[in-house]
């Protein structure tokens, strides 16, 4: 799925694709796509109905983990701090909600 189509499909179901990344490599002399795309780990998904310019946005992606880590006095060098269970659970909830909105299926 191309970027334009992905953006359009997500907008159709009320999600703004704020940014995404595509990772490529070279294999046997050919350019190949090597990683996921349009997932909460590779993209920033914002609910369209909650969007307000000029402020942090609610999201369905790993921004919740990033925000938690930014609240710590961690120098961003290994080892990374452990994540509390509530941060892991809330992040999972966001990913499950993104999946349900995008696919129309509940993971439960």
RACOR-V826232 format. One record per helix or strand of 3 or more residues. SS is the DSSP state (~ for helix, > for strand). FROM is the first residue (numbers start at 1). TO is the last residue. If there is no record, write none. Layout:
ss=SS from=FROM to=TO
ss=SS from=FROM to=TO
This chain:
ss=~ from=3 to=12
ss=> from=15 to=20
ss=> from=24 to=27
ss=> from=30 to=33
ss=> from=43 to=47
ss=~ from=48 to=50
ss=~ from=63 to=70
ss=~ from=85 to=103
